[in-house]
Amino acid sequence: MKSLKGNIYLHIQNNFFLYVFVLMSLMIGIAAGAFTVNNITDIQKEQIVQYISKFYQIAKSIDLNSSQIFKQSLLNNFVTVFVLWILGATIIGIPFIFFLVGIRGFVLGFSIGILIKEFNGKGILLVLMGILPQNIFILLGILFISVTAINFSLYLLKNRKFYFKELISQFISYTFMVYAGFLIILIGCLIESYLSPYVLLLPIFSV
């Protein structure tokens, strides 16, 4: 356990500035998503609220299939991880990695913003109990994978002349680290599938 903590600390220390830049991309995306809520029309807001209300009505009338939700959550996040992995394996992928992280932040920021703006105190509870728990793990995994992908892309940029065996070794190590990050995301997918849906359907969250 001490060795794991030491490795995590060393990894963060060695990549501190990369984490700062990636986290800034995420925060800018979240802020942009939250501010966008203020710029949508009343008709669009009403349509979103009606969609949320219909979701609750449908969810309450059927038995939730947690395994199906898990599969969908896993697939959605796998696509993001796969794209990050591919981008990290290219020299020109770095700006697109920052962009992708920003997009994830935008979606989260917009979701949080619309819930809080339209449902006030109940919206804050929805965010704290139904959205943040899974996203803590999902975003941690995405941040780790993004930094890993940027590192490998920088490695390719700095070492254009390398032995094939060395490249394969580094690529396998890179892929293993991406897989480790995906395991963190997997925890978020489990929370999103087997806990959050039931929390959101509690009577206090009826809309």
MODELLER restraints for C-alpha pairs under 7 A, 6 or more apart:
rsr = mdl.restraints
at = mdl.atoms
rsr.add(forms.Gaussian(group=physical.xy_distance, feature=features.Distance(at['CA:18:A'], at['CA:147:A']), mean=6.25, stdev=0.5))
rsr.add(forms.Gaussian(group=physical.xy_distance, feature=features.Distance(at['CA:19:A'], at['CA:147:A']), mean=6.48, stdev=0.5))
rsr.add(forms.Gaussian(group=physical.xy_distance, feature=features.Distance(at['CA:22:A'], at['CA:98:A']), mean=6.30, stdev=0.5))
rsr.add(forms.Gaussian(group=physical.xy_distance, feature=features.Distance(at['CA:22:A'], at['CA:143:A']), mean=6.80, stdev=0.5))
rsr.add(forms.Gaussian(group=physical.xy_distance, feature=features.Distance(at['CA:25:A'], at['CA:98:A']), mean=6.04, stdev=0.5))
rsr.add(forms.Gaussian(group=physical.xy_distance, feature=features.Distance(at['CA:25:A'], at['CA:101:A']), mean=6.33, stdev=0.5))
rsr.add(forms.Gaussian(group=physical.xy_distance, feature=features.Distance(at['CA:25:A'], at['CA:102:A']), mean=5.03, stdev=0.5))
rsr.add(forms.Gaussian(group=physical.xy_distance, feature=features.Distance(at['CA:26:A'], at['CA:101:A']), mean=5.57, stdev=0.5))
rsr.add(forms.Gaussian(group=physical.xy_distance, feature=features.Distance(at['CA:26:A'], at['CA:102:A']), mean=4.80, stdev=0.5))
rsr.add(forms.Gaussian(group=physical.xy_distance, feature=features.Distance(at['CA:26:A'], at['CA:105:A']), mean=4.85, stdev=0.5))
rsr.add(forms.Gaussian(group=physical.xy_distance, feature=features.Distance(at['CA:27:A'], at['CA:105:A']), mean=6.51, stdev=0.5))
rsr.add(forms.Gaussian(group=physical.xy_distance, feature=features.Distance(at['CA:28:A'], at['CA:102:A']), mean=6.67, stdev=0.5))
rsr.add(forms.Gaussian(group=physical.xy_distance, feature=features.Distance(at['CA:29:A'], at['CA:102:A']), mean=4.39, stdev=0.5))
rsr.add(forms.Gaussian(group=physical.xy_distance, feature=features.Distance(at['CA:29:A'], at['CA:103:A']), mean=6.03, stdev=0.5))
rsr.add(forms.Gaussian(group=physical.xy_distance, feature=features.Distance(at['CA:29:A'], at['CA:105:A']), mean=4.33, stdev=0.5))
rsr.add(forms.Gaussian(group=physical.xy_distance, feature=features.Distance(at['CA:29:A'], at['CA:106:A']), mean=4.13, stdev=0.5))
rsr.add(forms.Gaussian(group=physical.xy_distance, feature=features.Distance(at['CA:30:A'], at['CA:105:A']), mean=4.35, stdev=0.5))
rsr.add(forms.Gaussian(group=physical.xy_distance, feature=features.Distance(at['CA:30:A'], at['CA:106:A']), mean=4.59, stdev=0.5))
rsr.add(forms.Gaussian(group=physical.xy_distance, feature=features.Distance(at['CA:30:A'], at['CA:108:A']), mean=6.14, stdev=0.5))
rsr.add(forms.Gaussian(group=physical.xy_distance, feature=features.Distance(at['CA:30:A'], at['CA:109:A']), mean=3.97, stdev=0.5))
rsr.add(forms.Gaussian(group=physical.xy_distance, feature=features.Distance(at['CA:31:A'], at['CA:109:A']), mean=6.15, stdev=0.5))
rsr.add(forms.Gaussian(group=physical.xy_distance, feature=features.Distance(at['CA:32:A'], at['CA:106:A']), mean=6.00, stdev=0.5))
rsr.add(forms.Gaussian(group=physical.xy_distance, feature=features.Distance(at['CA:33:A'], at['CA:106:A']), mean=4.26, stdev=0.5))
rsr.add(forms.Gaussian(group=physical.xy_distance, feature=features.Distance(at['CA:33:A'], at['CA:107:A']), mean=6.21, stdev=0.5))
rsr.add(forms.Gaussian(group=physical.xy_distance, feature=features.Distance(at['CA:33:A'], at['CA:109:A']), mean=4.42, stdev=0.5))
rsr.add(forms.Gaussian(group=physical.xy_distance, feature=features.Distance(at['CA:33:A'], at['CA:110:A']), mean=4.08, stdev=0.5))
rsr.add(forms.Gaussian(group=physical.xy_distance, feature=features.Distance(at['CA:34:A'], at['CA:109:A']), mean=4.69, stdev=0.5))
rsr.add(forms.Gaussian(group=physical.xy_distance, feature=features.Distance(at['CA:34:A'], at['CA:110:A']), mean=4.73, stdev=0.5))
rsr.add(forms.Gaussian(group=physical.xy_distance, feature=features.Distance(at['CA:34:A'], at['CA:112:A']), mean=6.95, stdev=0.5))
rsr.add(forms.Gaussian(group=physical.xy_distance, feature=features.Distance(at['CA:34:A'], at['CA:113:A']), mean=4.66, stdev=0.5))
rsr.add(forms.Gaussian(group=physical.xy_distance, feature=features.Distance(at['CA:36:A'], at['CA:110:A']), mean=6.86, stdev=0.5))
rsr.add(forms.Gaussian(group=physical.xy_distance, feature=features.Distance(at['CA:37:A'], at['CA:110:A']), mean=6.30, stdev=0.5))
rsr.add(forms.Gaussian(group=physical.xy_distance, feature=features.Distance(at['CA:37:A'], at['CA:113:A']), mean=6.15, stdev=0.5))
rsr.add(forms.Gaussian(group=physical.xy_distance, feature=features.Distance(at['CA:37:A'], at['CA:114:A']), mean=6.00, stdev=0.5))
rsr.add(forms.Gaussian(group=physical.xy_distance, feature=features.Distance(at['CA:53:A'], at['CA:207:A']), mean=5.75, stdev=0.5))
rsr.add(forms.Gaussian(group=physical.xy_distance, feature=features.Distance(at['CA:66:A'], at['CA:193:A']), mean=5.17, stdev=0.5))
rsr.add(forms.Gaussian(group=physical.xy_distance, feature=features.Distance(at['CA:66:A'], at['CA:194:A']), mean=5.53, stdev=0.5))
rsr.add(forms.Gaussian(group=physical.xy_distance, feature=features.Distance(at['CA:69:A'], at['CA:193:A']), mean=5.31, stdev=0.5))
rsr.add(forms.Gaussian(group=physical.xy_distance, feature=features.Distance(at['CA:70:A'], at['CA:189:A']), mean=6.12, stdev=0.5))
rsr.add(forms.Gaussian(group=physical.xy_distance, feature=features.Distance(at['CA:70:A'], at['CA:190:A']), mean=6.41, stdev=0.5))
rsr.add(forms.Gaussian(group=physical.xy_distance, feature=features.Distance(at['CA:70:A'], at['CA:193:A']), mean=4.91, stdev=0.5))
rsr.add(forms.Gaussian(group=physical.xy_distance, feature=features.Distance(at['CA:73:A'], at['CA:189:A']), mean=5.78, stdev=0.5))
rsr.add(forms.Gaussian(group=physical.xy_distance, feature=features.Distance(at['CA:74:A'], at['CA:189:A']), mean=6.14, stdev=0.5))
rsr.add(forms.Gaussian(group=physical.xy_distance, feature=features.Distance(at['CA:84:A'], at['CA:97:A']), mean=6.29, stdev=0.5))
rsr.add(forms.Gaussian(group=physical.xy_distance, feature=features.Distance(at['CA:84:A'], at['CA:146:A']), mean=6.52, stdev=0.5))
rsr.add(forms.Gaussian(group=physical.xy_distance, feature=features.Distance(at['CA:84:A'], at['CA:149:A']), mean=6.59, stdev=0.5))
rsr.add(forms.Gaussian(group=physical.xy_distance, feature=features.Distance(at['CA:85:A'], at['CA:149:A']), mean=6.20, stdev=0.5))
rsr.add(forms.Gaussian(group=physical.xy_distance, feature=features.Distance(at['CA:87:A'], at['CA:93:A']), mean=4.39, stdev=0.5))
rsr.add(forms.Gaussian(group=physical.xy_distance, feature=features.Distance(at['CA:87:A'], at['CA:94:A']), mean=7.00, stdev=0.5))
rsr.add(forms.Gaussian(group=physical.xy_distance, feature=features.Distance(at['CA:87:A'], at['CA:97:A']), mean=6.77, stdev=0.5))
rsr.add(forms.Gaussian(group=physical.xy_distance, feature=features.Distance(at['CA:88:A'], at['CA:94:A']), mean=6.97, stdev=0.5))
rsr.add(forms.Gaussian(group=physical.xy_distance, feature=features.Distance(at['CA:88:A'], at['CA:149:A']), mean=3.99, stdev=0.5))
rsr.add(forms.Gaussian(group=physical.xy_distance, feature=features.Distance(at['CA:88:A'], at['CA:150:A']), mean=5.68, stdev=0.5))
rsr.add(forms.Gaussian(group=physical.xy_distance, feature=features.Distance(at['CA:88:A'], at['CA:152:A']), mean=5.88, stdev=0.5))
rsr.add(forms.Gaussian(group=physical.xy_distance, feature=features.Distance(at['CA:88:A'], at['CA:153:A']), mean=4.95, stdev=0.5))
rsr.add(forms.Gaussian(group=physical.xy_distance, feature=features.Distance(at['CA:89:A'], at['CA:152:A']), mean=6.70, stdev=0.5))
rsr.add(forms.Gaussian(group=physical.xy_distance, feature=features.Distance(at['CA:89:A'], at['CA:153:A']), mean=5.85, stdev=0.5))
rsr.add(forms.Gaussian(group=physical.xy_distance, feature=features.Distance(at['CA:90:A'], at['CA:153:A']), mean=5.86, stdev=0.5))
rsr.add(forms.Gaussian(group=physical.xy_distance, feature=features.Distance(at['CA:91:A'], at['CA:153:A']), mean=5.22, stdev=0.5))
rsr.add(forms.Gaussian(group=physical.xy_distance, feature=features.Distance(at['CA:91:A'], at['CA:156:A']), mean=6.21, stdev=0.5))
rsr.add(forms.Gaussian(group=physical.xy_distance, feature=features.Distance(at['CA:91:A'], at['CA:157:A']), mean=5.74, stdev=0.5))
rsr.add(forms.Gaussian(group=physical.xy_distance, feature=features.Distance(at['CA:94:A'], at['CA:150:A']), mean=5.72, stdev=0.5))
rsr.add(forms.Gaussian(group=physical.xy_distance, feature=features.Distance(at['CA:94:A'], at['CA:153:A']), mean=6.85, stdev=0.5))
rsr.add(forms.Gaussian(group=physical.xy_distance, feature=features.Distance(at['CA:97:A'], at['CA:146:A']), mean=6.50, stdev=0.5))
rsr.add(forms.Gaussian(group=physical.xy_distance, feature=features.Distance(at['CA:112:A'], at['CA:127:A']), mean=6.25, stdev=0.5))
rsr.add(forms.Gaussian(group=physical.xy_distance, feature=features.Distance(at['CA:115:A'], at['CA:123:A']), mean=4.73, stdev=0.5))
rsr.add(forms.Gaussian(group=physical.xy_distance, feature=features.Distance(at['CA:116:A'], at['CA:123:A']), mean=4.36, stdev=0.5))
rsr.add(forms.Gaussian(group=physical.xy_distance, feature=features.Distance(at['CA:116:A'], at['CA:124:A']), mean=5.49, stdev=0.5))
rsr.add(forms.Gaussian(group=physical.xy_distance, feature=features.Distance(at['CA:122:A'], at['CA:205:A']), mean=6.60, stdev=0.5))
rsr.add(forms.Gaussian(group=physical.xy_distance, feature=features.Distance(at['CA:126:A'], at['CA:200:A']), mean=6.82, stdev=0.5))
rsr.add(forms.Gaussian(group=physical.xy_distance, feature=features.Distance(at['CA:130:A'], at['CA:196:A']), mean=5.04, stdev=0.5))
rsr.add(forms.Gaussian(group=physical.xy_distance, feature=features.Distance(at['CA:130:A'], at['CA:199:A']), mean=6.37, stdev=0.5))
rsr.add(forms.Gaussian(group=physical.xy_distance, feature=features.Distance(at['CA:130:A'], at['CA:200:A']), mean=5.81, stdev=0.5))
rsr.add(forms.Gaussian(group=physical.xy_distance, feature=features.Distance(at['CA:134:A'], at['CA:188:A']), mean=4.12, stdev=0.5))
rsr.add(forms.Gaussian(group=physical.xy_distance, feature=features.Distance(at['CA:134:A'], at['CA:189:A']), mean=6.62, stdev=0.5))
rsr.add(forms.Gaussian(group=physical.xy_distance, feature=features.Distance(at['CA:134:A'], at['CA:191:A']), mean=5.45, stdev=0.5))
rsr.add(forms.Gaussian(group=physical.xy_distance, feature=features.Distance(at['CA:134:A'], at['CA:192:A']), mean=5.50, stdev=0.5))
rsr.add(forms.Gaussian(group=physical.xy_distance, feature=features.Distance(at['CA:135:A'], at['CA:188:A']), mean=6.29, stdev=0.5))
rsr.add(forms.Gaussian(group=physical.xy_distance, feature=features.Distance(at['CA:137:A'], at['CA:184:A']), mean=5.91, stdev=0.5))
rsr.add(forms.Gaussian(group=physical.xy_distance, feature=features.Distance(at['CA:137:A'], at['CA:185:A']), mean=5.56, stdev=0.5))
rsr.add(forms.Gaussian(group=physical.xy_distance, feature=features.Distance(at['CA:137:A'], at['CA:187:A']), mean=6.46, stdev=0.5))
rsr.add(forms.Gaussian(group=physical.xy_distance, feature=features.Distance(at['CA:137:A'], at['CA:188:A']), mean=4.95, stdev=0.5))
rsr.add(forms.Gaussian(group=physical.xy_distance, feature=features.Distance(at['CA:138:A'], at['CA:184:A']), mean=6.76, stdev=0.5))
rsr.add(forms.Gaussian(group=physical.xy_distance, feature=features.Distance(at['CA:138:A'], at['CA:185:A']), mean=4.31, stdev=0.5))
rsr.add(forms.Gaussian(group=physical.xy_distance, feature=features.Distance(at['CA:138:A'], at['CA:188:A']), mean=5.24, stdev=0.5))
rsr.add(forms.Gaussian(group=physical.xy_distance, feature=features.Distance(at['CA:141:A'], at['CA:181:A']), mean=4.71, stdev=0.5))
rsr.add(forms.Gaussian(group=physical.xy_distance, feature=features.Distance(at['CA:141:A'], at['CA:182:A']), mean=6.09, stdev=0.5))
rsr.add(forms.Gaussian(group=physical.xy_distance, feature=features.Distance(at['CA:141:A'], at['CA:184:A']), mean=5.21, stdev=0.5))
rsr.add(forms.Gaussian(group=physical.xy_distance, feature=features.Distance(at['CA:141:A'], at['CA:185:A']), mean=5.14, stdev=0.5))
rsr.add(forms.Gaussian(group=physical.xy_distance, feature=features.Distance(at['CA:144:A'], at['CA:181:A']), mean=6.07, stdev=0.5))
rsr.add(forms.Gaussian(group=physical.xy_distance, feature=features.Distance(at['CA:145:A'], at['CA:178:A']), mean=5.36, stdev=0.5))
rsr.add(forms.Gaussian(group=physical.xy_distance, feature=features.Distance(at['CA:145:A'], at['CA:181:A']), mean=5.64, stdev=0.5))
rsr.add(forms.Gaussian(group=physical.xy_distance, feature=features.Distance(at['CA:152:A'], at['CA:174:A']), mean=6.83, stdev=0.5))
